[in-house]
Amino acid sequence: MAMKIEKEKKSVDLYTSHYRINGHVHIPVHARLTDSLQALSRQSGFLPVTDAVVRFRNGAEREENFILIKIDEIEMICLKDKE
């Protein structure tokens, strides 16, 4: 039987060479974002993002309930939540 890990939703801004993405990542409670990214990178190489707004370089926007971002493509990630 699989154990369920309690997670918390964190607001982030992600930047790649082509996009700026605002959305939420879900990481284990009390975990650091960097540790979660490292674990996901080893497991699948992708970061799930919910409630995403993708902004393209030409100014266009697209809203998505769920997207996967290739971790190797992330140039910068900023937590928006104040702790």
mmCIF file of the N, C-alpha and C atoms, coordinates in Angstrom:
data_MODEL
# 
_entry.id   MODEL 
# 
loop_
_atom_site.group_PDB 
_atom_site.id 
_atom_site.type_symbol 
_atom_site.label_atom_id 
_atom_site.label_alt_id 
_atom_site.label_comp_id 
_atom_site.label_asym_id 
_atom_site.label_entity_id 
_atom_site.label_seq_id 
_atom_site.pdbx_PDB_ins_code 
_atom_site.Cartn_x 
_atom_site.Cartn_y 
_atom_site.Cartn_z 
_atom_site.occupancy 
_atom_site.B_iso_or_equiv 
_atom_site.pdbx_formal_charge 
_atom_site.auth_seq_id 
_atom_site.auth_comp_id 
_atom_site.auth_asym_id 
_atom_site.auth_atom_id 
_atom_site.pdbx_PDB_model_num 
ATOM 1   N N  . MET A 1 1  ? 0.846  -1.172 0.000   1.00 0.00 ? 1  MET A N  1 
ATOM 2   C CA . MET A 1 1  ? 0.000  0.000  0.000   1.00 0.00 ? 1  MET A CA 1 
ATOM 3   C C  . MET A 1 1  ? 0.897  1.242  0.000   1.00 0.00 ? 1  MET A C  1 
ATOM 4   N N  . ALA A 1 2  ? 0.617  2.170  -0.884  1.00 0.00 ? 2  ALA A N  1 
ATOM 5   C CA . ALA A 1 2  ? 1.418  3.391  -0.997  1.00 0.00 ? 2  ALA A CA 1 
ATOM 6   C C  . ALA A 1 2  ? 1.066  4.361  0.121   1.00 0.00 ? 2  ALA A C  1 
ATOM 7   N N  . MET A 1 3  ? 2.087  5.025  0.619   1.00 0.00 ? 3  MET A N  1 
ATOM 8   C CA . MET A 1 3  ? 1.864  6.045  1.644   1.00 0.00 ? 3  MET A CA 1 
ATOM 9   C C  . MET A 1 3  ? 1.596  7.378  0.961   1.00 0.00 ? 3  MET A C  1 
ATOM 10  N N  . LYS A 1 4  ? 0.648  8.113  1.484   1.00 0.00 ? 4  LYS A N  1 
ATOM 11  C CA . LYS A 1 4  ? 0.353  9.434  0.941   1.00 0.00 ? 4  LYS A CA 1 
ATOM 12  C C  . LYS A 1 4  ? 1.203  10.460 1.684   1.00 0.00 ? 4  LYS A C  1 
ATOM 13  N N  . ILE A 1 5  ? 1.881  11.310 0.918   1.00 0.00 ? 5  ILE A N  1 
ATOM 14  C CA . ILE A 1 5  ? 2.721  12.352 1.498   1.00 0.00 ? 5  ILE A CA 1 
ATOM 15  C C  . ILE A 1 5  ? 1.938  13.654 1.490   1.00 0.00 ? 5  ILE A C  1 
ATOM 16  N N  . GLU A 1 6  ? 1.804  14.273 2.646   1.00 0.00 ? 6  GLU A N  1 
ATOM 17  C CA . GLU A 1 6  ? 1.093  15.547 2.738   1.00 0.00 ? 6  GLU A CA 1 
ATOM 18  C C  . GLU A 1 6  ? 1.924  16.631 2.046   1.00 0.00 ? 6  GLU A C  1 
ATOM 19  N N  . LYS A 1 7  ? 1.250  17.388 1.182   1.00 0.00 ? 7  LYS A N  1 
ATOM 20  C CA . LYS A 1 7  ? 1.939  18.430 0.423   1.00 0.00 ? 7  LYS A CA 1 
ATOM 21  C C  . LYS A 1 7  ? 1.286  19.781 0.656   1.00 0.00 ? 7  LYS A C  1 
ATOM 22  N N  . GLU A 1 8  ? 2.068  20.822 0.386   1.00 0.00 ? 8  GLU A N  1 
ATOM 23  C CA . GLU A 1 8  ? 1.543  22.179 0.467   1.00 0.00 ? 8  GLU A CA 1 
ATOM 24  C C  . GLU A 1 8  ? 1.731  22.865 -0.879  1.00 0.00 ? 8  GLU A C  1 
ATOM 25  N N  . LYS A 1 9  ? 0.788  23.748 -1.194  1.00 0.00 ? 9  LYS A N  1 
ATOM 26  C CA . LYS A 1 9  ? 0.805  24.466 -2.465  1.00 0.00 ? 9  LYS A CA 1 
ATOM 27  C C  . LYS A 1 9  ? 1.611  25.747 -2.294  1.00 0.00 ? 9  LYS A C  1 
ATOM 28  N N  . LYS A 1 10 ? 2.564  25.948 -3.190  1.00 0.00 ? 10 LYS A N  1 
ATOM 29  C CA . LYS A 1 10 ? 3.408  27.149 -3.169  1.00 0.00 ? 10 LYS A CA 1 
ATOM 30  C C  . LYS A 1 10 ? 3.253  27.902 -4.485  1.00 0.00 ? 10 LYS A C  1 
ATOM 31  N N  . SER A 1 11 ? 3.059  29.198 -4.405  1.00 0.00 ? 11 SER A N  1 
ATOM 32  C CA . SER A 1 11 ? 2.992  30.061 -5.592  1.00 0.00 ? 11 SER A CA 1 
ATOM 33  C C  . SER A 1 11 ? 4.405  30.345 -6.081  1.00 0.00 ? 11 SER A C  1 
ATOM 34  N N  . VAL A 1 12 ? 4.611  30.198 -7.401  1.00 0.00 ? 12 VAL A N  1 
ATOM 35  C CA . VAL A 1 12 ? 5.945  30.418 -7.967  1.00 0.00 ? 12 VAL A CA 1 
ATOM 36  C C  . VAL A 1 12 ? 5.865  31.196 -9.276  1.00 0.00 ? 12 VAL A C  1 
ATOM 37  N N  . ASP A 1 13 ? 6.958  31.840 -9.599  1.00 0.00 ? 13 ASP A N  1 
ATOM 38  C CA . ASP A 1 13 ? 7.222  32.394 -10.919 1.00 0.00 ? 13 ASP A CA 1 
ATOM 39  C C  . ASP A 1 13 ? 8.378  31.578 -11.477 1.00 0.00 ? 13 ASP A C  1 
ATOM 40  N N  . LEU A 1 14 ? 8.186  31.000 -12.671 1.00 0.00 ? 14 LEU A N  1 
ATOM 41  C CA . LEU A 1 14 ? 9.216  30.211 -13.336 1.00 0.00 ? 14 LEU A CA 1 
ATOM 42  C C  . LEU A 1 14 ? 9.622  30.923 -14.614 1.00 0.00 ? 14 LEU A C  1 
ATOM 43  N N  . TYR A 1 15 ? 10.891 30.885 -14.905 1.00 0.00 ? 15 TYR A N  1 
ATOM 44  C CA . TYR A 1 15 ? 11.399 31.518 -16.129 1.00 0.00 ? 15 TYR A CA 1 
ATOM 45  C C  . TYR A 1 15 ? 12.201 30.497 -16.922 1.00 0.00 ? 15 TYR A C  1 
ATOM 46  N N  . THR A 1 16 ? 11.898 30.402 -18.218 1.00 0.00 ? 16 THR A N  1 
ATOM 47  C CA . THR A 1 16 ? 12.700 29.613 -19.137 1.00 0.00 ? 16 THR A CA 1 
ATOM 48  C C  . THR A 1 16 ? 13.164 30.576 -20.233 1.00 0.00 ? 16 THR A C  1 
ATOM 49  N N  . SER A 1 17 ? 13.879 30.076 -21.196 1.00 0.00 ? 17 SER A N  1 
ATOM 50  C CA . SER A 1 17 ? 14.347 30.960 -22.266 1.00 0.00 ? 17 SER A CA 1 
ATOM 51  C C  . SER A 1 17 ? 13.191 31.440 -23.146 1.00 0.00 ? 17 SER A C  1 
ATOM 52  N N  . HIS A 1 18 ? 12.067 30.745 -23.121 1.00 0.00 ? 18 HIS A N  1 
ATOM 53  C CA . HIS A 1 18 ? 10.946 31.106 -23.992 1.00 0.00 ? 18 HIS A CA 1 
ATOM 54  C C  . HIS A 1 18 ? 9.696  31.583 -23.269 1.00 0.00 ? 18 HIS A C  1 
ATOM 55  N N  . TYR A 1 19 ? 9.553  31.254 -21.978 1.00 0.00 ? 19 TYR A N  1 
ATOM 56  C CA . TYR A 1 19 ? 8.312  31.522 -21.268 1.00 0.00 ? 19 TYR A CA 1 
ATOM 57  C C  . TYR A 1 19 ? 8.550  32.080 -19.873 1.00 0.00 ? 19 TYR A C  1 
ATOM 58  N N  . ARG A 1 20 ? 7.511  32.762 -19.378 1.00 0.00 ? 20 ARG A N  1 
ATOM 59  C CA . ARG A 1 20 ? 7.413  33.083 -17.958 1.00 0.00 ? 20 ARG A CA 1 
ATOM 60  C C  . ARG A 1 20 ? 6.126  32.421 -17.493 1.00 0.00 ? 20 ARG A C  1 
ATOM 61  N N  . ILE A 1 21 ? 6.202  31.660 -16.439 1.00 0.00 ? 21 ILE A N  1 
ATOM 62  C CA . ILE A 1 21 ? 5.055  30.886 -15.974 1.00 0.00 ? 21 ILE A CA 1 
ATOM 63  C C  . ILE A 1 21 ? 4.781  31.229 -14.516 1.00 0.00 ? 21 ILE A C  1 
ATOM 64  N N  . ASN A 1 22 ? 3.543  31.614 -14.248 1.00 0.00 ? 22 ASN A N  1 
ATOM 65  C CA . ASN A 1 22 ? 3.074  31.816 -12.883 1.00 0.00 ? 22 ASN A CA 1 
ATOM 66  C C  . ASN A 1 22 ? 2.153  30.649 -12.565 1.00 0.00 ? 22 ASN A C  1 
ATOM 67  N N  . GLY A 1 23 ? 2.318  30.057 -11.390 1.00 0.00 ? 23 GLY A N  1 
ATOM 68  C CA . GLY A 1 23 ? 1.448  28.945 -11.033 1.00 0.00 ? 23 GLY A CA 1 
ATOM 69  C C  . GLY A 1 23 ? 1.766  28.422 -9.653  1.00 0.00 ? 23 GLY A C  1 
ATOM 70  N N  . HIS A 1 24 ? 1.327  27.198 -9.402  1.00 0.00 ? 24 HIS A N  1 
ATOM 71  C CA . HIS A 1 24 ? 1.532  26.566 -8.099  1.00 0.00 ? 24 HIS A CA 1 
ATOM 72  C C  . HIS A 1 24 ? 2.277  25.246 -8.260  1.00 0.00 ? 24 HIS A C  1 
ATOM 73  N N  . VAL A 1 25 ? 3.222  25.019 -7.373  1.00 0.00 ? 25 VAL A N  1 
ATOM 74  C CA . VAL A 1 25 ? 3.868  23.715 -7.256  1.00 0.00 ? 25 VAL A CA 1 
ATOM 75  C C  . VAL A 1 25 ? 3.444  23.121 -5.921  1.00 0.00 ? 25 VAL A C  1 
ATOM 76  N N  . HIS A 1 26 ? 3.459  21.817 -5.836  1.00 0.00 ? 26 HIS A N  1 
ATOM 77  C CA . HIS A 1 26 ? 3.017  21.116 -4.628  1.00 0.00 ? 26 HIS A CA 1 
ATOM 78  C C  . HIS A 1 26 ? 4.197  20.311 -4.105  1.00 0.00 ? 26 HIS A C  1 
ATOM 79  N N  . ILE A 1 27 ? 4.690  20.712 -2.943  1.00 0.00 ? 27 ILE A N  1 
ATOM 80  C CA . ILE A 1 27 ? 5.874  20.061 -2.377  1.00 0.00 ? 27 ILE A CA 1 
ATOM 81  C C  . ILE A 1 27 ? 5.538  19.520 -0.990  1.00 0.00 ? 27 ILE A C  1 
ATOM 82  N N  . PRO A 1 28 ? 6.274  18.507 -0.533  1.00 0.00 ? 28 PRO A N  1 
ATOM 83  C CA . PRO A 1 28 ? 6.012  17.969 0.801   1.00 0.00 ? 28 PRO A CA 1 
ATOM 84  C C  . PRO A 1 28 ? 6.096  19.070 1.871   1.00 0.00 ? 28 PRO A C  1 
ATOM 85  N N  . VAL A 1 29 ? 5.197  18.964 2.846   1.00 0.00 ? 29 VAL A N  1 
ATOM 86  C CA . VAL A 1 29 ? 5.162  19.936 3.942   1.00 0.00 ? 29 VAL A CA 1 
ATOM 87  C C  . VAL A 1 29 ? 6.537  19.996 4.602   1.00 0.00 ? 29 VAL A C  1 
ATOM 88  N N  . HIS A 1 30 ? 7.012  21.191 4.854   1.00 0.00 ? 30 HIS A N  1 
ATOM 89  C CA . HIS A 1 30 ? 8.293  21.486 5.510   1.00 0.00 ? 30 HIS A CA 1 
ATOM 90  C C  . HIS A 1 30 ? 9.514  21.154 4.638   1.00 0.00 ? 30 HIS A C  1 
ATOM 91  N N  . ALA A 1 31 ? 9.300  20.794 3.374   1.00 0.00 ? 31 ALA A N  1 
ATOM 92  C CA . ALA A 1 31 ? 10.432 20.520 2.487   1.00 0.00 ? 31 ALA A CA 1 
ATOM 93  C C  . ALA A 1 31 ? 10.879 21.815 1.816   1.00 0.00 ? 31 ALA A C  1 
ATOM 94  N N  . ARG A 1 32 ? 12.147 21.854 1.453   1.00 0.00 ? 32 ARG A N  1 
ATOM 95  C CA . ARG A 1 32 ? 12.650 22.996 0.690   1.00 0.00 ? 32 ARG A CA 1 
ATOM 96  C C  . ARG A 1 32 ? 12.368 22.761 -0.790  1.00 0.00 ? 32 ARG A C  1 
ATOM 97  N N  . LEU A 1 33 ? 12.098 23.842 -1.493  1.00 0.00 ? 33 LEU A N  1 
ATOM 98  C CA . LEU A 1 33 ? 11.817 23.751 -2.925  1.00 0.00 ? 33 LEU A CA 1 
ATOM 99  C C  . LEU A 1 33 ? 12.995 23.119 -3.668  1.00 0.00 ? 33 LEU A C  1 
ATOM 100 N N  . THR A 1 34 ? 14.212 23.496 -3.295  1.00 0.00 ? 34 THR A N  1 
ATOM 101 C CA . THR A 1 34 ? 15.396 22.961 -3.981  1.00 0.00 ? 34 THR A CA 1 
ATOM 102 C C  . THR A 1 34 ? 15.502 21.446 -3.816  1.00 0.00 ? 34 THR A C  1 
ATOM 103 N N  . ASP A 1 35 ? 15.190 20.948 -2.627  1.00 0.00 ? 35 ASP A N  1 
ATOM 104 C CA . ASP A 1 35 ? 15.236 19.501 -2.396  1.00 0.00 ? 35 ASP A CA 1 
ATOM 105 C C  . ASP A 1 35 ? 14.179 18.785 -3.238  1.00 0.00 ? 35 ASP A C  1 
ATOM 106 N N  . SER A 1 36 ? 12.991 19.376 -3.326  1.00 0.00 ? 36 SER A N  1 
ATOM 107 C CA . SER A 1 36 ? 11.914 18.786 -4.122  1.00 0.00 ? 36 SER A CA 1 
ATOM 108 C C  . SER A 1 36 ? 12.271 18.773 -5.605  1.00 0.00 ? 36 SER A C  1 
ATOM 109 N N  . LEU A 1 37 ? 12.866 19.848 -6.098  1.00 0.00 ? 37 LEU A N  1 
ATOM 110 C CA . LEU A 1 37 ? 13.284 19.904 -7.499  1.00 0.00 ? 37 LEU A CA 1 
ATOM 111 C C  . LEU A 1 37 ? 14.337 18.848 -7.805  1.00 0.00 ? 37 LEU A C  1 
ATOM 112 N N  . GLN A 1 38 ? 15.271 18.690 -6.888  1.00 0.00 ? 38 GLN A N  1 
ATOM 113 C CA . GLN A 1 38 ? 16.335 17.701 -7.086  1.00 0.00 ? 38 GLN A CA 1 
ATOM 114 C C  . GLN A 1 38 ? 15.756 16.285 -7.137  1.00 0.00 ? 38 GLN A C  1 
ATOM 115 N N  . ALA A 1 39 ? 14.813 15.980 -6.241  1.00 0.00 ? 39 ALA A N  1 
ATOM 116 C CA . ALA A 1 39 ? 14.193 14.652 -6.224  1.00 0.00 ? 39 ALA A CA 1 
ATOM 117 C C  . ALA A 1 39 ? 13.382 14.417 -7.499  1.00 0.00 ? 39 ALA A C  1 
ATOM 118 N N  . LEU A 1 40 ? 12.609 15.414 -7.936  1.00 0.00 ? 40 LEU A N  1 
ATOM 119 C CA . LEU A 1 40 ? 11.822 15.282 -9.160  1.00 0.00 ? 40 LEU A CA 1 
ATOM 120 C C  . LEU A 1 40 ? 12.722 15.122 -10.383 1.00 0.00 ? 40 LEU A C  1 
ATOM 121 N N  . SER A 1 41 ? 13.845 15.811 -10.380 1.00 0.00 ? 41 SER A N  1 
ATOM 122 C CA . SER A 1 41 ? 14.786 15.727 -11.496 1.00 0.00 ? 41 SER A CA 1 
ATOM 123 C C  . SER A 1 41 ? 15.303 14.301 -11.653 1.00 0.00 ? 41 SER A C  1 
ATOM 124 N N  . ARG A 1 42 ? 15.570 13.655 -10.536 1.00 0.00 ? 42 ARG A N  1 
ATOM 125 C CA . ARG A 1 42 ? 16.040 12.263 -10.579 1.00 0.00 ? 42 ARG A CA 1 
ATOM 126 C C  . ARG A 1 42 ? 14.916 11.306 -10.986 1.00 0.00 ? 42 ARG A C  1 
ATOM 127 N N  . GLN A 1 43 ? 13.683 11.593 -10.547 1.00 0.00 ? 43 GLN A N  1 
ATOM 128 C CA . GLN A 1 43 ? 12.554 10.685 -10.810 1.00 0.00 ? 43 GLN A CA 1 
ATOM 129 C C  . GLN A 1 43 ? 12.036 10.772 -12.239 1.00 0.00 ? 43 GLN A C  1 
ATOM 130 N N  . SER A 1 44 ? 11.682 11.986 -12.670 1.00 0.00 ? 44 SER A N  1 
ATOM 131 C CA . SER A 1 44 ? 11.032 12.111 -13.977 1.00 0.00 ? 44 SER A CA 1 
ATOM 132 C C  . SER A 1 44 ? 11.626 13.202 -14.856 1.00 0.00 ? 44 SER A C  1 
ATOM 133 N N  . GLY A 1 45 ? 12.254 14.178 -14.233 1.00 0.00 ? 45 GLY A N  1 
ATOM 134 C CA . GLY A 1 45 ? 12.810 15.295 -14.994 1.00 0.00 ? 45 GLY A CA 1 
ATOM 135 C C  . GLY A 1 45 ? 11.809 16.405 -15.266 1.00 0.00 ? 45 GLY A C  1 
ATOM 136 N N  . PHE A 1 46 ? 10.581 16.271 -14.752 1.00 0.00 ? 46 PHE A N  1 
ATOM 137 C CA . PHE A 1 46 ? 9.552  17.272 -14.989 1.00 0.00 ? 46 PHE A CA 1 
ATOM 138 C C  . PHE A 1 46 ? 8.949  17.784 -13.688 1.00 0.00 ? 46 PHE A C  1 
ATOM 139 N N  . LEU A 1 47 ? 8.583  19.058 -13.689 1.00 0.00 ? 47 LEU A N  1 
ATOM 140 C CA . LEU A 1 47 ? 7.955  19.701 -12.539 1.00 0.00 ? 47 LEU A CA 1 
ATOM 141 C C  . LEU A 1 47 ? 6.486  19.943 -12.857 1.00 0.00 ? 47 LEU A C  1 
ATOM 142 N N  . PRO A 1 48 ? 5.550  19.338 -12.089 1.00 0.00 ? 48 PRO A N  1 
ATOM 143 C CA . PRO A 1 48 ? 4.138  19.619 -12.301 1.00 0.00 ? 48 PRO A CA 1 
ATOM 144 C C  . PRO A 1 48 ? 3.787  21.015 -11.770 1.00 0.00 ? 48 PRO A C  1 
ATOM 145 N N  . VAL A 1 49 ? 3.020  21.765 -12.544 1.00 0.00 ? 49 VAL A N  1 
ATOM 146 C CA . VAL A 1 49 ? 2.573  23.106 -12.146 1.00 0.00 ? 49 VAL A CA 1 
ATOM 147 C C  . VAL A 1 49 ? 1.067  23.172 -12.379 1.00 0.00 ? 49 VAL A C  1 
ATOM 148 N N  . THR A 1 50 ? 0.323  23.628 -11.374 1.00 0.00 ? 50 THR A N  1 
ATOM 149 C CA . THR A 1 50 ? -1.123 23.772 -11.501 1.00 0.00 ? 50 THR A CA 1 
ATOM 150 C C  . THR A 1 50 ? -1.494 25.250 -11.568 1.00 0.00 ? 50 THR A C  1 
ATOM 151 N N  . ASP A 1 51 ? -2.701 25.514 -12.061 1.00 0.00 ? 51 ASP A N  1 
ATOM 152 C CA . ASP A 1 51 ? -3.220 26.891 -12.166 1.00 0.00 ? 51 ASP A CA 1 
ATOM 153 C C  . ASP A 1 51 ? -2.204 27.793 -12.862 1.00 0.00 ? 51 ASP A C  1 
ATOM 154 N N  . ALA A 1 52 ? -1.683 27.333 -13.971 1.00 0.00 ? 52 ALA A N  1 
ATOM 155 C CA . ALA A 1 52 ? -0.575 28.009 -14.648 1.00 0.00 ? 52 ALA A CA 1 
ATOM 156 C C  . ALA A 1 52 ? -1.051 29.080 -15.629 1.00 0.00 ? 52 ALA A C  1 
ATOM 157 N N  . VAL A 1 53 ? -0.323 30.185 -15.634 1.00 0.00 ? 53 VAL A N  1 
ATOM 158 C CA . VAL A 1 53 ? -0.470 31.208 -16.663 1.00 0.00 ? 53 VAL A CA 1 
ATOM 159 C C  . VAL A 1 53 ? 0.883  31.283 -17.369 1.00 0.00 ? 53 VAL A C  1 
ATOM 160 N N  . VAL A 1 54 ? 0.885  30.920 -18.647 1.00 0.00 ? 54 VAL A N  1 
ATOM 161 C CA . VAL A 1 54 ? 2.108  30.905 -19.451 1.00 0.00 ? 54 VAL A CA 1 
ATOM 162 C C  . VAL A 1 54 ? 2.141  32.182 -20.273 1.00 0.00 ? 54 VAL A C  1 
ATOM 163 N N  . ARG A 1 55 ? 3.221  32.941 -20.132 1.00 0.00 ? 55 ARG A N  1 
ATOM 164 C CA . ARG A 1 55 ? 3.399  34.168 -20.904 1.00 0.00 ? 55 ARG A CA 1 
ATOM 165 C C  . ARG A 1 55 ? 4.531  33.947 -21.905 1.00 0.00 ? 55 ARG A C  1 
ATOM 166 N N  . PHE A 1 56 ? 4.191  34.155 -23.168 1.00 0.00 ? 56 PHE A N  1 
ATOM 167 C CA . PHE A 1 56 ? 5.162  33.973 -24.241 1.00 0.00 ? 56 PHE A CA 1 
ATOM 168 C C  . PHE A 1 56 ? 5.927  35.268 -24.476 1.00 0.00 ? 56 PHE A C  1 
ATOM 169 N N  . ARG A 1 57 ? 7.065  35.175 -25.133 1.00 0.00 ? 57 ARG A N  1 
ATOM 170 C CA . ARG A 1 57 ? 7.885  36.364 -25.392 1.00 0.00 ? 57 ARG A CA 1 
ATOM 171 C C  . ARG A 1 57 ? 7.173  37.409 -26.242 1.00 0.00 ? 57 ARG A C  1 
ATOM 172 N N  . ASN A 1 58 ? 6.228  36.974 -27.082 1.00 0.00 ? 58 ASN A N  1 
ATOM 173 C CA . ASN A 1 58 ? 5.507  37.930 -27.932 1.00 0.00 ? 58 ASN A CA 1 
ATOM 174 C C  . ASN A 1 58 ? 4.360  38.627 -27.192 1.00 0.00 ? 58 ASN A C  1 
ATOM 175 N N  . GLY A 1 59 ? 4.199  38.334 -25.893 1.00 0.00 ? 59 GLY A N  1 
ATOM 176 C CA . GLY A 1 59 ? 3.160  38.980 -25.090 1.00 0.00 ? 59 GLY A CA 1 
ATOM 177 C C  . GLY A 1 59 ? 1.886  38.171 -24.944 1.00 0.00 ? 59 GLY A C  1 
ATOM 178 N N  . ALA A 1 60 ? 1.733  37.114 -25.728 1.00 0.00 ? 60 ALA A N  1 
ATOM 179 C CA . ALA A 1 60 ? 0.538  36.273 -25.632 1.00 0.00 ? 60 ALA A CA 1 
ATOM 180 C C  . ALA A 1 60 ? 0.541  35.504 -24.316 1.00 0.00 ? 60 ALA A C  1 
ATOM 181 N N  . GLU A 1 61 ? -0.656 35.153 -23.832 1.00 0.00 ? 61 GLU A N  1 
ATOM 182 C CA . GLU A 1 61 ? -0.808 34.381 -22.595 1.00 0.00 ? 61 GLU A CA 1 
ATOM 183 C C  . GLU A 1 61 ? -1.697 33.185 -22.849 1.00 0.00 ? 61 GLU A C  1 
ATOM 184 N N  . ARG A 1 62 ? -1.464 32.157 -22.044 1.00 0.00 ? 62 ARG A N  1 
ATOM 185 C CA . ARG A 1 62 ? -2.301 30.961 -22.108 1.00 0.00 ? 62 ARG A CA 1 
ATOM 186 C C  . ARG A 1 62 ? -2.473 30.439 -20.686 1.00 0.00 ? 62 ARG A C  1 
ATOM 187 N N  . GLU A 1 63 ? -3.703 30.138 -20.298 1.00 0.00 ? 63 GLU A N  1 
ATOM 188 C CA . GLU A 1 63 ? -3.988 29.592 -18.974 1.00 0.00 ? 63 GLU A CA 1 
ATOM 189 C C  . GLU A 1 63 ? -4.230 28.089 -19.088 1.00 0.00 ? 63 GLU A C  1 
ATOM 190 N N  . GLU A 1 64 ? -3.636 27.358 -18.160 1.00 0.00 ? 64 GLU A N  1 
ATOM 191 C CA . GLU A 1 64 ? -3.783 25.902 -18.136 1.00 0.00 ? 64 GLU A CA 1 
ATOM 192 C C  . GLU A 1 64 ? -3.975 25.446 -16.693 1.00 0.00 ? 64 GLU A C  1 
ATOM 193 N N  . ASN A 1 65 ? -4.846 24.456 -16.489 1.00 0.00 ? 65 ASN A N  1 
ATOM 194 C CA . ASN A 1 65 ? -5.047 23.900 -15.147 1.00 0.00 ? 65 ASN A CA 1 
ATOM 195 C C  . ASN A 1 65 ? -3.823 23.113 -14.676 1.00 0.00 ? 65 ASN A C  1 
ATOM 196 N N  . PHE A 1 66 ? -3.127 22.473 -15.628 1.00 0.00 ? 66 PHE A N  1 
ATOM 197 C CA . PHE A 1 66 ? -1.993 21.617 -15.281 1.00 0.00 ? 66 PHE A CA 1 
ATOM 198 C C  . PHE A 1 66 ? -1.004 21.586 -16.442 1.00 0.00 ? 66 PHE A C  1 
ATOM 199 N N  . ILE A 1 67 ? 0.261  21.777 -16.126 1.00 0.00 ? 67 ILE A N  1 
ATOM 200 C CA . ILE A 1 67 ? 1.324  21.609 -17.123 1.00 0.00 ? 67 ILE A CA 1 
ATOM 201 C C  . ILE A 1 67 ? 2.520  20.922 -16.466 1.00 0.00 ? 67 ILE A C  1 
ATOM 202 N N  . LEU A 1 68 ? 3.371  20.354 -17.291 1.00 0.00 ? 68 LEU A N  1 
ATOM 203 C CA . LEU A 1 68 ? 4.643  19.790 -16.841 1.00 0.00 ? 68 LEU A CA 1 
ATOM 204 C C  . LEU A 1 68 ? 5.755  20.602 -17.475 1.00 0.00 ? 68 LEU A C  1 
ATOM 205 N N  . ILE A 1 69 ? 6.723  21.016 -16.663 1.00 0.00 ? 69 ILE A N  1 
ATOM 206 C CA . ILE A 1 69 ? 7.857  21.801 -17.142 1.00 0.00 ? 69 ILE A CA 1 
ATOM 207 C C  . ILE A 1 69 ? 9.119  20.952 -17.011 1.00 0.00 ? 69 ILE A C  1 
ATOM 208 N N  . LYS A 1 70 ? 9.888  20.886 -18.069 1.00 0.00 ? 70 LYS A N  1 
ATOM 209 C CA . LYS A 1 70 ? 11.155 20.157 -18.023 1.00 0.00 ? 70 LYS A CA 1 
ATOM 210 C C  . LYS A 1 70 ? 12.108 20.914 -17.100 1.00 0.00 ? 70 LYS A C  1 
ATOM 211 N N  . ILE A 1 71 ? 12.532 20.255 -16.046 1.00 0.00 ? 71 ILE A N  1 
ATOM 212 C CA . ILE A 1 71 ? 13.348 20.914 -15.013 1.00 0.00 ? 71 ILE A CA 1 
ATOM 213 C C  . ILE A 1 71 ? 14.638 21.470 -15.595 1.00 0.00 ? 71 ILE A C  1 
ATOM 214 N N  . ASP A 1 72 ? 15.235 20.776 -16.549 1.00 0.00 ? 72 ASP A N  1 
ATOM 215 C CA . ASP A 1 72 ? 16.488 21.243 -17.154 1.00 0.00 ? 72 ASP A CA 1 
ATOM 216 C C  . ASP A 1 72 ? 16.320 22.559 -17.906 1.00 0.00 ? 72 ASP A C  1 
ATOM 217 N N  . GLU A 1 73 ? 15.092 22.915 -18.281 1.00 0.00 ? 73 GLU A N  1 
ATOM 218 C CA . GLU A 1 73 ? 14.825 24.147 -19.028 1.00 0.00 ? 73 GLU A CA 1 
ATOM 219 C C  . GLU A 1 73 ? 14.590 25.358 -18.127 1.00 0.00 ? 73 GLU A C  1 
ATOM 220 N N  . ILE A 1 74 ? 14.418 25.131 -16.825 1.00 0.00 ? 74 ILE A N  1 
ATOM 221 C CA . ILE A 1 74 ? 14.152 26.232 -15.893 1.00 0.00 ? 74 ILE A CA 1 
ATOM 222 C C  . ILE A 1 74 ? 15.432 27.027 -15.661 1.00 0.00 ? 74 ILE A C  1 
ATOM 223 N N  . GLU A 1 75 ? 15.372 28.331 -15.931 1.00 0.00 ? 75 GLU A N  1 
ATOM 224 C CA . GLU A 1 75 ? 16.518 29.206 -15.700 1.00 0.00 ? 75 GLU A CA 1 
ATOM 225 C C  . GLU A 1 75 ? 16.446 29.856 -14.324 1.00 0.00 ? 75 GLU A C  1 
ATOM 226 N N  . MET A 1 76 ? 15.209 30.136 -13.873 1.00 0.00 ? 76 MET A N  1 
ATOM 227 C CA . MET A 1 76 ? 15.035 30.769 -12.561 1.00 0.00 ? 76 MET A CA 1 
ATOM 228 C C  . MET A 1 76 ? 13.656 30.413 -12.035 1.00 0.00 ? 76 MET A C  1 
ATOM 229 N N  . ILE A 1 77 ? 13.568 30.188 -10.728 1.00 0.00 ? 77 ILE A N  1 
ATOM 230 C CA . ILE A 1 77 ? 12.284 29.952 -10.078 1.00 0.00 ? 77 ILE A CA 1 
ATOM 231 C C  . ILE A 1 77 ? 12.241 30.787 -8.801  1.00 0.00 ? 77 ILE A C  1 
ATOM 232 N N  . CYS A 1 78 ? 11.141 31.481 -8.590  1.00 0.00 ? 78 CYS A N  1 
ATOM 233 C CA . CYS A 1 78 ? 11.000 32.356 -7.422  1.00 0.00 ? 78 CYS A CA 1 
ATOM 234 C C  . CYS A 1 78 ? 9.731  31.992 -6.669  1.00 0.00 ? 78 CYS A C  1 
ATOM 235 N N  . LEU A 1 79 ? 9.871  31.753 -5.376  1.00 0.00 ? 79 LEU A N  1 
ATOM 236 C CA . LEU A 1 79 ? 8.706  31.551 -4.530  1.00 0.00 ? 79 LEU A CA 1 
ATOM 237 C C  . LEU A 1 79 ? 8.021  32.883 -4.303  1.00 0.00 ? 79 LEU A C  1 
ATOM 238 N N  . LYS A 1 80 ? 6.706  32.925 -4.455  1.00 0.00 ? 80 LYS A N  1 
ATOM 239 C CA . LYS A 1 80 ? 5.970  34.162 -4.233  1.00 0.00 ? 80 LYS A CA 1 
ATOM 240 C C  . LYS A 1 80 ? 5.415  34.214 -2.806  1.00 0.00 ? 80 LYS A C  1 
ATOM 241 N N  . ASP A 1 81 ? 5.305  33.069 -2.140  1.00 0.00 ? 81 ASP A N  1 
ATOM 242 C CA . ASP A 1 81 ? 4.766  33.013 -0.785  1.00 0.00 ? 81 ASP A CA 1 
ATOM 243 C C  . ASP A 1 81 ? 5.773  33.608 0.195   1.00 0.00 ? 81 ASP A C  1 
ATOM 244 N N  . LYS A 1 82 ? 5.264  34.371 1.117   1.00 0.00 ? 82 LYS A N  1 
ATOM 245 C CA . LYS A 1 82 ? 6.121  34.903 2.189   1.00 0.00 ? 82 LYS A CA 1 
ATOM 246 C C  . LYS A 1 82 ? 6.043  33.954 3.375   1.00 0.00 ? 82 LYS A C  1 
ATOM 247 N N  . GLU A 1 83 ? 7.198  33.558 3.881   1.00 0.00 ? 83 GLU A N  1 
ATOM 248 C CA . GLU A 1 83 ? 7.214  32.630 5.028   1.00 0.00 ? 83 GLU A CA 1 
ATOM 249 C C  . GLU A 1 83 ? 7.820  33.299 6.228   1.00 0.00 ? 83 GLU A C  1 
# 
